[in-house]
């Protein structure tokens, strides 16, 4: 079994929840992670990237 980071485990679970419930969204402050690619591609309407603007979140 391949170990994954805590961040990737969280994003994978969030993806599972969001794919079942369109009310679940992900707001990102311009951080990059390969596990975000699937979310951005499959659930683009539920992904918001505010850029480097954490103070606005």
CHARMM internal coordinates of N, CA and C (Angstrom, degrees):
IC EDIT
DIST 1 N 1 CA 1.4511
DIST 1 CA 1 C 1.5227
ANGL 1 N 1 CA 1 C 108.95
DIST 1 C 2 N 1.3175
ANGL 1 CA 1 C 2 N 115.91
DIHE 1 N 1 CA 1 C 2 N 129.25
DIST 2 N 2 CA 1.4569
ANGL 1 C 2 N 2 CA 121.18
DIHE 1 CA 1 C 2 N 2 CA -179.26
DIST 2 CA 2 C 1.5290
ANGL 2 N 2 CA 2 C 109.87
DIHE 1 C 2 N 2 CA 2 C -79.73
DIST 2 C 3 N 1.3200
ANGL 2 CA 2 C 3 N 115.60
DIHE 2 N 2 CA 2 C 3 N 131.73
DIST 3 N 3 CA 1.4602
ANGL 2 C 3 N 3 CA 119.53
DIHE 2 CA 2 C 3 N 3 CA 176.81
DIST 3 CA 3 C 1.5229
ANGL 3 N 3 CA 3 C 109.07
DIHE 2 C 3 N 3 CA 3 C -77.91
DIST 3 C 4 N 1.3282
ANGL 3 CA 3 C 4 N 115.59
DIHE 3 N 3 CA 3 C 4 N 142.71
DIST 4 N 4 CA 1.4575
ANGL 3 C 4 N 4 CA 120.20
DIHE 3 CA 3 C 4 N 4 CA 176.49
DIST 4 CA 4 C 1.5187
ANGL 4 N 4 CA 4 C 108.51
DIHE 3 C 4 N 4 CA 4 C -124.19
DIST 4 C 5 N 1.3125
ANGL 4 CA 4 C 5 N 115.43
DIHE 4 N 4 CA 4 C 5 N 159.82
DIST 5 N 5 CA 1.4614
ANGL 4 C 5 N 5 CA 120.15
DIHE 4 CA 4 C 5 N 5 CA -179.84
DIST 5 CA 5 C 1.5265
ANGL 5 N 5 CA 5 C 109.95
DIHE 4 C 5 N 5 CA 5 C -73.41
DIST 5 C 6 N 1.3096
ANGL 5 CA 5 C 6 N 115.34
DIHE 5 N 5 CA 5 C 6 N 161.90
DIST 6 N 6 CA 1.4646
ANGL 5 C 6 N 6 CA 120.66
DIHE 5 CA 5 C 6 N 6 CA 177.03
DIST 6 CA 6 C 1.5302
ANGL 6 N 6 CA 6 C 110.15
DIHE 5 C 6 N 6 CA 6 C -60.13
DIST 6 C 7 N 1.3333
ANGL 6 CA 6 C 7 N 116.60
DIHE 6 N 6 CA 6 C 7 N -40.59
DIST 7 N 7 CA 1.4662
ANGL 6 C 7 N 7 CA 120.81
DIHE 6 CA 6 C 7 N 7 CA 179.26
DIST 7 CA 7 C 1.5178
ANGL 7 N 7 CA 7 C 110.86
DIHE 6 C 7 N 7 CA 7 C -60.20
DIST 7 C 8 N 1.3405
ANGL 7 CA 7 C 8 N 117.07
DIHE 7 N 7 CA 7 C 8 N -47.04
DIST 8 N 8 CA 1.4617
ANGL 7 C 8 N 8 CA 120.12
DIHE 7 CA 7 C 8 N 8 CA -178.95
DIST 8 CA 8 C 1.5230
ANGL 8 N 8 CA 8 C 111.79
DIHE 7 C 8 N 8 CA 8 C -66.64
DIST 8 C 9 N 1.3265
ANGL 8 CA 8 C 9 N 117.22
DIHE 8 N 8 CA 8 C 9 N -36.74
DIST 9 N 9 CA 1.4678
ANGL 8 C 9 N 9 CA 120.47
DIHE 8 CA 8 C 9 N 9 CA 176.73
DIST 9 CA 9 C 1.5241
ANGL 9 N 9 CA 9 C 109.93
DIHE 8 C 9 N 9 CA 9 C -62.40
DIST 9 C 10 N 1.3359
ANGL 9 CA 9 C 10 N 116.72
DIHE 9 N 9 CA 9 C 10 N -43.47
DIST 10 N 10 CA 1.4643
ANGL 9 C 10 N 10 CA 121.25
DIHE 9 CA 9 C 10 N 10 CA 178.29
DIST 10 CA 10 C 1.5253
ANGL 10 N 10 CA 10 C 110.80
DIHE 9 C 10 N 10 CA 10 C -62.41
DIST 10 C 11 N 1.3401
ANGL 10 CA 10 C 11 N 116.86
DIHE 10 N 10 CA 10 C 11 N -47.63
DIST 11 N 11 CA 1.4616
ANGL 10 C 11 N 11 CA 120.24
DIHE 10 CA 10 C 11 N 11 CA -178.33
DIST 11 CA 11 C 1.5242
ANGL 11 N 11 CA 11 C 112.01
DIHE 10 C 11 N 11 CA 11 C -64.90
DIST 11 C 12 N 1.3145
ANGL 11 CA 11 C 12 N 117.22
DIHE 11 N 11 CA 11 C 12 N -35.26
DIST 12 N 12 CA 1.4699
ANGL 11 C 12 N 12 CA 120.24
DIHE 11 CA 11 C 12 N 12 CA 176.49
DIST 12 CA 12 C 1.5244
ANGL 12 N 12 CA 12 C 111.26
DIHE 11 C 12 N 12 CA 12 C -64.99
DIST 12 C 13 N 1.3263
ANGL 12 CA 12 C 13 N 117.10
DIHE 12 N 12 CA 12 C 13 N -42.90
DIST 13 N 13 CA 1.4705
ANGL 12 C 13 N 13 CA 120.73
DIHE 12 CA 12 C 13 N 13 CA 177.92
DIST 13 CA 13 C 1.5232
ANGL 13 N 13 CA 13 C 110.69
DIHE 12 C 13 N 13 CA 13 C -66.13
DIST 13 C 14 N 1.3277
ANGL 13 CA 13 C 14 N 116.70
DIHE 13 N 13 CA 13 C 14 N -41.69
DIST 14 N 14 CA 1.4600
ANGL 13 C 14 N 14 CA 120.52
DIHE 13 CA 13 C 14 N 14 CA 178.58
DIST 14 CA 14 C 1.5249
ANGL 14 N 14 CA 14 C 110.53
DIHE 13 C 14 N 14 CA 14 C -62.24
DIST 14 C 15 N 1.3229
ANGL 14 CA 14 C 15 N 116.96
DIHE 14 N 14 CA 14 C 15 N -39.42
DIST 15 N 15 CA 1.4630
ANGL 14 C 15 N 15 CA 121.31
DIHE 14 CA 14 C 15 N 15 CA 176.69
DIST 15 CA 15 C 1.5303
ANGL 15 N 15 CA 15 C 110.36
DIHE 14 C 15 N 15 CA 15 C -59.96
DIST 15 C 16 N 1.3251
ANGL 15 CA 15 C 16 N 116.42
DIHE 15 N 15 CA 15 C 16 N -44.74
DIST 16 N 16 CA 1.4655
ANGL 15 C 16 N 16 CA 120.32
DIHE 15 CA 15 C 16 N 16 CA 179.30
DIST 16 CA 16 C 1.5241
ANGL 16 N 16 CA 16 C 111.32
DIHE 15 C 16 N 16 CA 16 C -60.73
DIST 16 C 17 N 1.3415
ANGL 16 CA 16 C 17 N 116.73
DIHE 16 N 16 CA 16 C 17 N -45.22
DIST 17 N 17 CA 1.4674
ANGL 16 C 17 N 17 CA 120.15
DIHE 16 CA 16 C 17 N 17 CA 178.43
DIST 17 CA 17 C 1.5249
ANGL 17 N 17 CA 17 C 110.71
DIHE 16 C 17 N 17 CA 17 C -64.03
DIST 17 C 18 N 1.3330
ANGL 17 CA 17 C 18 N 116.95
DIHE 17 N 17 CA 17 C 18 N -46.35
DIST 18 N 18 CA 1.4612
ANGL 17 C 18 N 18 CA 121.34
DIHE 17 CA 17 C 18 N 18 CA -176.02
DIST 18 CA 18 C 1.5246
ANGL 18 N 18 CA 18 C 112.08
DIHE 17 C 18 N 18 CA 18 C -66.37
DIST 18 C 19 N 1.3145
ANGL 18 CA 18 C 19 N 117.40
DIHE 18 N 18 CA 18 C 19 N -32.58
DIST 19 N 19 CA 1.4652
ANGL 18 C 19 N 19 CA 119.23
DIHE 18 CA 18 C 19 N 19 CA 179.87
DIST 19 CA 19 C 1.5255
ANGL 19 N 19 CA 19 C 111.88
DIHE 18 C 19 N 19 CA 19 C -70.41
DIST 19 C 20 N 1.3283
ANGL 19 CA 19 C 20 N 116.74
DIHE 19 N 19 CA 19 C 20 N -19.62
DIST 20 N 20 CA 1.4645
ANGL 19 C 20 N 20 CA 121.22
DIHE 19 CA 19 C 20 N 20 CA 178.50
DIST 20 CA 20 C 1.5244
ANGL 20 N 20 CA 20 C 112.84
DIHE 19 C 20 N 20 CA 20 C -98.39
DIST 20 C 21 N 1.3303
ANGL 20 CA 20 C 21 N 116.94
DIHE 20 N 20 CA 20 C 21 N -18.91
DIST 21 N 21 CA 1.4636
ANGL 20 C 21 N 21 CA 121.00
DIHE 20 CA 20 C 21 N 21 CA -175.55
DIST 21 CA 21 C 1.5258
ANGL 21 N 21 CA 21 C 109.04
DIHE 20 C 21 N 21 CA 21 C -139.38
DIST 21 C 22 N 1.3207
ANGL 21 CA 21 C 22 N 117.03
DIHE 21 N 21 CA 21 C 22 N 108.68
DIST 22 N 22 CA 1.4634
ANGL 21 C 22 N 22 CA 121.26
DIHE 21 CA 21 C 22 N 22 CA -176.38
DIST 22 CA 22 C 1.5224
ANGL 22 N 22 CA 22 C 113.39
DIHE 21 C 22 N 22 CA 22 C -66.25
DIST 22 C 23 N 1.3307
ANGL 22 CA 22 C 23 N 118.12
DIHE 22 N 22 CA 22 C 23 N -10.37
DIST 23 N 23 CA 1.4677
ANGL 22 C 23 N 23 CA 120.80
DIHE 22 CA 22 C 23 N 23 CA 177.97
DIST 23 CA 23 C 1.5243
ANGL 23 N 23 CA 23 C 112.32
DIHE 22 C 23 N 23 CA 23 C -77.92
DIST 23 C 24 N 1.3181
ANGL 23 CA 23 C 24 N 116.69
DIHE 23 N 23 CA 23 C 24 N -14.92
DIST 24 N 24 CA 1.4664
ANGL 23 C 24 N 24 CA 121.15
DIHE 23 CA 23 C 24 N 24 CA 179.22
DIST 24 CA 24 C 1.5251
ANGL 24 N 24 CA 24 C 108.39
DIHE 23 C 24 N 24 CA 24 C -83.62
DIST 24 C 25 N 1.3447
ANGL 24 CA 24 C 25 N 116.29
DIHE 24 N 24 CA 24 C 25 N 125.82
DIST 25 N 25 CA 1.4595
ANGL 24 C 25 N 25 CA 120.96
DIHE 24 CA 24 C 25 N 25 CA 178.95
DIST 25 CA 25 C 1.5246
ANGL 25 N 25 CA 25 C 109.73
DIHE 24 C 25 N 25 CA 25 C -127.44
DIST 25 C 26 N 1.3135
ANGL 25 CA 25 C 26 N 115.30
DIHE 25 N 25 CA 25 C 26 N 162.43
DIST 26 N 26 CA 1.4579
ANGL 25 C 26 N 26 CA 121.99
DIHE 25 CA 25 C 26 N 26 CA 175.83
DIST 26 CA 26 C 1.5162
ANGL 26 N 26 CA 26 C 107.71
DIHE 25 C 26 N 26 CA 26 C -120.11
DIST 26 C 27 N 1.3285
ANGL 26 CA 26 C 27 N 116.09
DIHE 26 N 26 CA 26 C 27 N 122.63
DIST 27 N 27 CA 1.4577
ANGL 26 C 27 N 27 CA 121.78
DIHE 26 CA 26 C 27 N 27 CA 175.03
DIST 27 CA 27 C 1.5204
ANGL 27 N 27 CA 27 C 106.95
DIHE 26 C 27 N 27 CA 27 C -106.11
DIST 27 C 28 N 1.3216
ANGL 27 CA 27 C 28 N 115.94
DIHE 27 N 27 CA 27 C 28 N 122.35
DIST 28 N 28 CA 1.4605
ANGL 27 C 28 N 28 CA 121.89
DIHE 27 CA 27 C 28 N 28 CA -176.05
DIST 28 CA 28 C 1.5215
ANGL 28 N 28 CA 28 C 110.07
DIHE 27 C 28 N 28 CA 28 C -113.77
DIST 28 C 29 N 1.3281
ANGL 28 CA 28 C 29 N 115.71
DIHE 28 N 28 CA 28 C 29 N 141.18
DIST 29 N 29 CA 1.4654
ANGL 28 C 29 N 29 CA 121.57
DIHE 28 CA 28 C 29 N 29 CA 175.49
DIST 29 CA 29 C 1.5266
ANGL 29 N 29 CA 29 C 108.87
DIHE 28 C 29 N 29 CA 29 C -100.73
DIST 29 C 30 N 1.3214
ANGL 29 CA 29 C 30 N 116.09
DIHE 29 N 29 CA 29 C 30 N 53.56
DIST 30 N 30 CA 1.4550
ANGL 29 C 30 N 30 CA 123.90
DIHE 29 CA 29 C 30 N 30 CA 173.95
DIST 30 CA 30 C 1.5191
ANGL 30 N 30 CA 30 C 114.29
DIHE 29 C 30 N 30 CA 30 C 61.86
DIST 30 C 31 N 1.3332
ANGL 30 CA 30 C 31 N 116.48
DIHE 30 N 30 CA 30 C 31 N 32.93
DIST 31 N 31 CA 1.4668
ANGL 30 C 31 N 31 CA 117.22
DIHE 30 CA 30 C 31 N 31 CA 173.54
DIST 31 CA 31 C 1.5173
ANGL 31 N 31 CA 31 C 108.57
DIHE 30 C 31 N 31 CA 31 C -95.12
DIST 31 C 32 N 1.2979
ANGL 31 CA 31 C 32 N 114.64
DIHE 31 N 31 CA 31 C 32 N 146.39
DIST 32 N 32 CA 1.4519
ANGL 31 C 32 N 32 CA 119.52
DIHE 31 CA 31 C 32 N 32 CA -178.06
DIST 32 CA 32 C 1.5146
ANGL 32 N 32 CA 32 C 111.35
DIHE 31 C 32 N 32 CA 32 C -107.17
DIST 32 C 33 N 1.2853
ANGL 32 CA 32 C 33 N 115.80
DIHE 32 N 32 CA 32 C 33 N 138.61
DIST 33 N 33 CA 1.4591
ANGL 32 C 33 N 33 CA 121.98
DIHE 32 CA 32 C 33 N 33 CA 175.85
DIST 33 CA 33 C 1.5226
ANGL 33 N 33 CA 33 C 106.98
DIHE 32 C 33 N 33 CA 33 C -155.73
DIST 33 C 34 N 1.3197
ANGL 33 CA 33 C 34 N 116.93
DIHE 33 N 33 CA 33 C 34 N 134.55
DIST 34 N 34 CA 1.4737
ANGL 33 C 34 N 34 CA 118.94
DIHE 33 CA 33 C 34 N 34 CA 179.04
DIST 34 CA 34 C 1.5306
ANGL 34 N 34 CA 34 C 112.91
DIHE 33 C 34 N 34 CA 34 C -55.23
DIST 34 C 35 N 1.3271
ANGL 34 CA 34 C 35 N 117.04
DIHE 34 N 34 CA 34 C 35 N -31.26
DIST 35 N 35 CA 1.4636
ANGL 34 C 35 N 35 CA 119.24
DIHE 34 CA 34 C 35 N 35 CA -179.48
DIST 35 CA 35 C 1.5285
ANGL 35 N 35 CA 35 C 112.04
DIHE 34 C 35 N 35 CA 35 C -70.58
DIST 35 C 36 N 1.3310
ANGL 35 CA 35 C 36 N 118.20
DIHE 35 N 35 CA 35 C 36 N -13.14
DIST 36 N 36 CA 1.4641
ANGL 35 C 36 N 36 CA 120.94
DIHE 35 CA 35 C 36 N 36 CA 175.45
DIST 36 CA 36 C 1.5246
ANGL 36 N 36 CA 36 C 112.07
DIHE 35 C 36 N 36 CA 36 C -77.29
DIST 36 C 37 N 1.3145
ANGL 36 CA 36 C 37 N 117.50
DIHE 36 N 36 CA 36 C 37 N -23.18
DIST 37 N 37 CA 1.4653
ANGL 36 C 37 N 37 CA 120.79
DIHE 36 CA 36 C 37 N 37 CA -176.17
DIST 37 CA 37 C 1.5222
ANGL 37 N 37 CA 37 C 112.10
DIHE 36 C 37 N 37 CA 37 C -57.20
DIST 37 C 38 N 1.3151
ANGL 37 CA 37 C 38 N 117.39
DIHE 37 N 37 CA 37 C 38 N -43.97
DIST 38 N 38 CA 1.4671
ANGL 37 C 38 N 38 CA 121.68
DIHE 37 CA 37 C 38 N 38 CA 179.80
DIST 38 CA 38 C 1.5295
ANGL 38 N 38 CA 38 C 110.27
DIHE 37 C 38 N 38 CA 38 C -63.43
DIST 38 C 39 N 1.3273
ANGL 38 CA 38 C 39 N 116.58
DIHE 38 N 38 CA 38 C 39 N -41.61
DIST 39 N 39 CA 1.4640
ANGL 38 C 39 N 39 CA 121.48
DIHE 38 CA 38 C 39 N 39 CA 179.42
DIST 39 CA 39 C 1.5295
ANGL 39 N 39 CA 39 C 109.62
DIHE 38 C 39 N 39 CA 39 C -63.60
DIST 39 C 40 N 1.3393
ANGL 39 CA 39 C 40 N 116.99
DIHE 39 N 39 CA 39 C 40 N -48.38
DIST 40 N 40 CA 1.4663
ANGL 39 C 40 N 40 CA 121.48
DIHE 39 CA 39 C 40 N 40 CA -179.08
DIST 40 CA 40 C 1.5242
ANGL 40 N 40 CA 40 C 111.62
DIHE 39 C 40 N 40 CA 40 C -61.34
DIST 40 C 41 N 1.3115
ANGL 40 CA 40 C 41 N 116.95
DIHE 40 N 40 CA 40 C 41 N -38.85
DIST 41 N 41 CA 1.4642
ANGL 40 C 41 N 41 CA 121.12
DIHE 40 CA 40 C 41 N 41 CA -177.33
DIST 41 CA 41 C 1.5249
ANGL 41 N 41 CA 41 C 112.30
DIHE 40 C 41 N 41 CA 41 C -75.92
DIST 41 C 42 N 1.3203
ANGL 41 CA 41 C 42 N 116.59
DIHE 41 N 41 CA 41 C 42 N -52.07
DIST 42 N 42 CA 1.4649
ANGL 41 C 42 N 42 CA 121.23
DIHE 41 CA 41 C 42 N 42 CA -173.82
DIST 42 CA 42 C 1.5221
ANGL 42 N 42 CA 42 C 113.56
DIHE 41 C 42 N 42 CA 42 C -80.30
DIST 42 C 43 N 1.3216
ANGL 42 CA 42 C 43 N 117.13
DIHE 42 N 42 CA 42 C 43 N -32.15
DIST 43 N 43 CA 1.4691
ANGL 42 C 43 N 43 CA 121.34
DIHE 42 CA 42 C 43 N 43 CA -174.02
DIST 43 CA 43 C 1.5264
ANGL 43 N 43 CA 43 C 110.68
DIHE 42 C 43 N 43 CA 43 C -125.96
DIST 43 C 44 N 1.3113
ANGL 43 CA 43 C 44 N 116.51
DIHE 43 N 43 CA 43 C 44 N 46.40
DIST 44 N 44 CA 1.4651
ANGL 43 C 44 N 44 CA 120.72
DIHE 43 CA 43 C 44 N 44 CA -173.99
DIST 44 CA 44 C 1.5257
ANGL 44 N 44 CA 44 C 113.12
DIHE 43 C 44 N 44 CA 44 C -59.06
DIST 44 C 45 N 1.3119
ANGL 44 CA 44 C 45 N 117.64
DIHE 44 N 44 CA 44 C 45 N -29.88
DIST 45 N 45 CA 1.4587
ANGL 44 C 45 N 45 CA 120.49
DIHE 44 CA 44 C 45 N 45 CA 178.14
DIST 45 CA 45 C 1.5136
ANGL 45 N 45 CA 45 C 113.62
DIHE 44 C 45 N 45 CA 45 C -73.39
DIST 45 C 46 N 1.3116
ANGL 45 CA 45 C 46 N 116.37
DIHE 45 N 45 CA 45 C 46 N -10.27
DIST 46 N 46 CA 1.4633
ANGL 45 C 46 N 46 CA 121.54
DIHE 45 CA 45 C 46 N 46 CA -179.73
DIST 46 CA 46 C 1.5275
ANGL 46 N 46 CA 46 C 111.22
DIHE 45 C 46 N 46 CA 46 C -112.82
DIST 46 C 47 N 1.3174
ANGL 46 CA 46 C 47 N 116.87
DIHE 46 N 46 CA 46 C 47 N 14.51
DIST 47 N 47 CA 1.4595
ANGL 46 C 47 N 47 CA 122.27
DIHE 46 CA 46 C 47 N 47 CA -179.20
DIST 47 CA 47 C 1.5170
ANGL 47 N 47 CA 47 C 109.07
DIHE 46 C 47 N 47 CA 47 C -121.41
DIST 47 C 48 N 1.3306
ANGL 47 CA 47 C 48 N 116.32
DIHE 47 N 47 CA 47 C 48 N 123.99
DIST 48 N 48 CA 1.4584
ANGL 47 C 48 N 48 CA 121.66
DIHE 47 CA 47 C 48 N 48 CA 178.89
DIST 48 CA 48 C 1.5206
ANGL 48 N 48 CA 48 C 107.96
DIHE 47 C 48 N 48 CA 48 C -124.28
DIST 48 C 49 N 1.3239
ANGL 48 CA 48 C 49 N 116.28
DIHE 48 N 48 CA 48 C 49 N 123.09
DIST 49 N 49 CA 1.4574
ANGL 48 C 49 N 49 CA 121.11
DIHE 48 CA 48 C 49 N 49 CA 176.37
DIST 49 CA 49 C 1.5225
ANGL 49 N 49 CA 49 C 107.49
DIHE 48 C 49 N 49 CA 49 C -107.43
DIST 49 C 50 N 1.3359
ANGL 49 CA 49 C 50 N 116.82
DIHE 49 N 49 CA 49 C 50 N 113.52
DIST 50 N 50 CA 1.4623
ANGL 49 C 50 N 50 CA 121.00
DIHE 49 CA 49 C 50 N 50 CA -178.51
DIST 50 CA 50 C 1.5227
ANGL 50 N 50 CA 50 C 111.83
DIHE 49 C 50 N 50 CA 50 C -89.63
DIST 50 C 51 N 1.3232
ANGL 50 CA 50 C 51 N 117.23
DIHE 50 N 50 CA 50 C 51 N 3.30
DIST 51 N 51 CA 1.4592
ANGL 50 C 51 N 51 CA 120.52
DIHE 50 CA 50 C 51 N 51 CA -178.61
DIST 51 CA 51 C 1.5195
ANGL 51 N 51 CA 51 C 110.81
DIHE 50 C 51 N 51 CA 51 C 72.76
DIST 51 C 52 N 1.3145
ANGL 51 CA 51 C 52 N 115.05
DIHE 51 N 51 CA 51 C 52 N -162.10
DIST 52 N 52 CA 1.4614
ANGL 51 C 52 N 52 CA 119.33
DIHE 51 CA 51 C 52 N 52 CA -179.35
DIST 52 CA 52 C 1.5272
ANGL 52 N 52 CA 52 C 106.95
DIHE 51 C 52 N 52 CA 52 C -80.17
DIST 52 C 53 N 1.3126
ANGL 52 CA 52 C 53 N 115.56
DIHE 52 N 52 CA 52 C 53 N 79.41
DIST 53 N 53 CA 1.4619
ANGL 52 C 53 N 53 CA 121.29
DIHE 52 CA 52 C 53 N 53 CA -175.10
DIST 53 CA 53 C 1.5189
ANGL 53 N 53 CA 53 C 110.34
DIHE 52 C 53 N 53 CA 53 C -151.42
DIST 53 C 54 N 1.3279
ANGL 53 CA 53 C 54 N 116.15
DIHE 53 N 53 CA 53 C 54 N 50.59
DIST 54 N 54 CA 1.4590
ANGL 53 C 54 N 54 CA 120.04
DIHE 53 CA 53 C 54 N 54 CA -177.56
DIST 54 CA 54 C 1.5245
ANGL 54 N 54 CA 54 C 112.34
DIHE 53 C 54 N 54 CA 54 C -56.42
DIST 54 C 55 N 1.3314
ANGL 54 CA 54 C 55 N 115.83
DIHE 54 N 54 CA 54 C 55 N -30.74
DIST 55 N 55 CA 1.4608
ANGL 54 C 55 N 55 CA 119.36
DIHE 54 CA 54 C 55 N 55 CA -178.15
DIST 55 CA 55 C 1.5272
ANGL 55 N 55 CA 55 C 112.35
DIHE 54 C 55 N 55 CA 55 C -65.69
DIST 55 C 56 N 1.3210
ANGL 55 CA 55 C 56 N 117.11
DIHE 55 N 55 CA 55 C 56 N -17.40
DIST 56 N 56 CA 1.4654
ANGL 55 C 56 N 56 CA 120.92
DIHE 55 CA 55 C 56 N 56 CA -179.81
DIST 56 CA 56 C 1.5190
ANGL 56 N 56 CA 56 C 113.37
DIHE 55 C 56 N 56 CA 56 C -93.99
DIST 56 C 57 N 1.3154
ANGL 56 CA 56 C 57 N 117.39
DIHE 56 N 56 CA 56 C 57 N -0.13
DIST 57 N 57 CA 1.4649
ANGL 56 C 57 N 57 CA 120.07
DIHE 56 CA 56 C 57 N 57 CA -176.02
DIST 57 CA 57 C 1.5107
ANGL 57 N 57 CA 57 C 111.24
DIHE 56 C 57 N 57 CA 57 C -83.65
END
COOR INIT
IC SEED 1 N 1 CA 1 C
IC BUILD
